[in-house]
Amino acid sequence: MPLPQVVARRLQKMILDGELREGDLIPSQRQLAEKFSVSRASLREAVLTLETLGLLKTEPGRGTFVTAGRSDPGATLKWRYSASHSMQDVFETRHMLEGRIVMAAAKAIDATAIGVLTEATDEMERCWEAGDLLANVEADLRFHGTIASSCPNRMLQSVYETVQGLLTETQRQPIPRTNPTRMRASLAEHREIIVALSRRDGSAACEAMCRHIANTAACADIDLDVGTIIAG
């Protein structure tokens, strides 16, 4: 596991255990870097991840505070790639790319991969209920990554791997606005994709994936035209 993710886990544990409570100012980067024996660069990446998930919020001139990750429909979403790619563009790319990937994967996916998809979805559910947002997203990443690795088109796989960092951010991005109802719907969408893949129905898998990503994007106020992308 990358070091920033390890640090993010330790910070999240401090929040879940009550060592850091909602509204608390977290220690300075220097203090935390010394506490965890990591570089400030790794610490900054960990803090950015937790900010994206809505667990922390940095206020210029004041510091970084615990926000507890409660669902907030009006939460301002932090998009770290705004200087290079808009959130709209990345969601649209993910929408098109993963739709094609899952359609191709339906022809080649095996029982082992189907098992991983089922386990990852179940893990997402367990982690959400436990308040472990990092592990919830990690399971989501494993779900989508397993589908990509099952795609027989190596070029599509390569494109996915090239932009995976950007796509990952779209999986974290809506979490601060995701309430239990939306998470249950998201899990149901995962299971719909699994059923389509198990039946080797590429068209149904593509439609289910495109709906899933469009619904995820909607949590971030991004409107995607599902029909246009599927038809294209």
N, C-alpha and C positions, 0 to 999 in steps of 0.2 A: 504494500500500500504506500503511495507517495507520502512523503513526510508532511506536507501541508494538510493532507487528509487526516493523518494521525493526530496532528495538533488540533484540527477542527473537532475531532472526536473528543479529545480531552477537554476542550472548552465547553462543548455541548454537555458532557458529563457533569461538569461543574454546575451548569445551569439546571440540569435534570435533578441533581442531588441537592439543590438548594444552596450550594456554596456561593453561587452568584444568583441573585434574585432579580425579578423584573424591576427595572428602574436603576439598578446598580451601575455605577461607573466601573468598567473593568480596569484592571491594572494597566500601566503603560506598556507599550510595545517592548521597551527595554526590560522591564520587570518580567513580562511574560516570556520573552526570549531567553532570559536567564533561568526562569523557573522550569521551562521545558527543554532547555539546552538545545535550542534551534536558532537558526539565523532569523533576522528580522524579515527577510524576504519570504521565508516559509510561513512565518507568523502572519504577515500581511495577507498572503494568499488564503490562509485559514480563516482570517477575519472576513475577507471578501466573500468567501463561501457561506459563512454563517449570516452575513448581511443579506445575501441573495435569498437565503431561506427564511429571513425575517426574524432570526434569533438575536441579532445585534443591529444597532443603528449608530452610525458615526455622525456626530454633530460638529461641524467645523468650529474650532476654537474651544470646544468643551470636552471632547473625548468620545469614547465608544461606550454605549449603554446597552444593557440587556433589555430586549423587548419581549422575550418569552415565546415568540413564534405563534401568537394567537392569530386565528384567521381574521383578516380585516379586509373587507371588500374594497375599501378605499386606500389601502396601503400603496405607498409610492414604491414602484419596483426599481431595483438597482440593476442597471444593464451595463456591465463593465466593458462591453465592446462597442460602445456608441461612437467612438472615434473612427472605427473602421467599417462596421456593419450595423445596419439598423436591426432592431428586434423583428420588425416586419419581414425584412429580407431573409433573416435566418429561419424564422418559422416557415416561410414559404418554401425555402430550399429543403428544409426537413420534411415538410409535407409531401413534396414531389418525390424526393429521394427515397424516403422510407416506404412510400406507397409502392414504388417500383421494386424496391428491394424485397418487400414482403411477398409481392406477387411472384417474383422469381424464386424466392425461398420455398414457397409452397410446393414446388416441383421436386425439391431435393431434401427437405428437412427430415430428420430421422427421429425415432422414438426418444433417444437420449436428449436431444435438443428440446423436444416437446416437454419432457420431464423438467428440464431446467427452467423453461418458461413458466410452468405451473408452480414450481418451487419459488421462483422469483416473485411471482404475483402473490403467493401466500405470505412470503416474507414481507412484502410491501404492506400488506394488511396488518400483520403483527406489529411491525415497527411503527406504523401510523398510530395504532392504538396505544403503544407504549410511549409515544411522543418522541421517538428517535427519528428525527427528520433526515439526518444524514444517511442512516441505514435504509430508510424508506427510498430515498433517491438512488442510493447505490444499487438496490434491488431493481429499481426501474431501469437504471443504466444497463444492468445485466440482462434484463428482458430484451431491450432493444438491441443490445450488442450481440446477443445470441442469434437473433433473427438475421442480423447483418452477416454474421460469420457463417450462417447456413445458406447464404445466397450463392448460387453457382456462378454468377457473373462476377468474375474477379475485378473487373473494372469498377462496377458498382461498389464492391467491397472497398476498393482502394479509395474511391471518392469519399465514402462514408468515414473511413479512418482519417483522411486528410482534414475533414471538417468536424470531427467528433468533439473537439473541445468546444466549439461554438454550439453544436447541437446539445451537448451536456448542459449548457447554461439555460437552454429553453426548457429543460426538464426540471431544473431547480427554480426557475423564474416564477412560476405561478404559485409556488407553495404558500407564500404569505397570504394569498387570497383563497386558498383551497380549504373549504369547510368539509365536515364529515360527509355531507351529501354528495359533494363533488368527488371526494376520494372514493366513495362506494361506486359511483358511476364510472370512474376511471378504472377501477379494478374490474368491473363488469365488462368494460371495453377490452381490457387485456384478455379476459377469458373468451370473449367473442372472437378475438384474433386467434387464440389458441385453437378453438373449435374449427375455424376455417382452415387453419394450417393442418390440423389433424386429418381433415377431409381432403387435403391437397387442392382446395378450392382457391386458386390464386386471385380471382376476381373478388370473391367475398372477403378474402384477407386484405386486399388492397382497399376496398371500400371501408372495412372496419378500421384499418389503420388510419386512413385519411380522416374519418370522423373523429377518431380518438385524438389525433394531433390538432384538429380544428377546435375541438372542445377544450383541449389544454391551452391552445392559443387564446381562446376567448377569455380565459381567466386572467390573461395579461392584456386584455383589451385589444387583441389582434384578431381581425376578421379575415378568415380564409374562405375562398370559394371552393368548397369540396367538389362540387359537380364538375367544374371546369378542369380541375387537376386530374380527376379520375378519367374524364373523357379524353383529356389530352394524351 
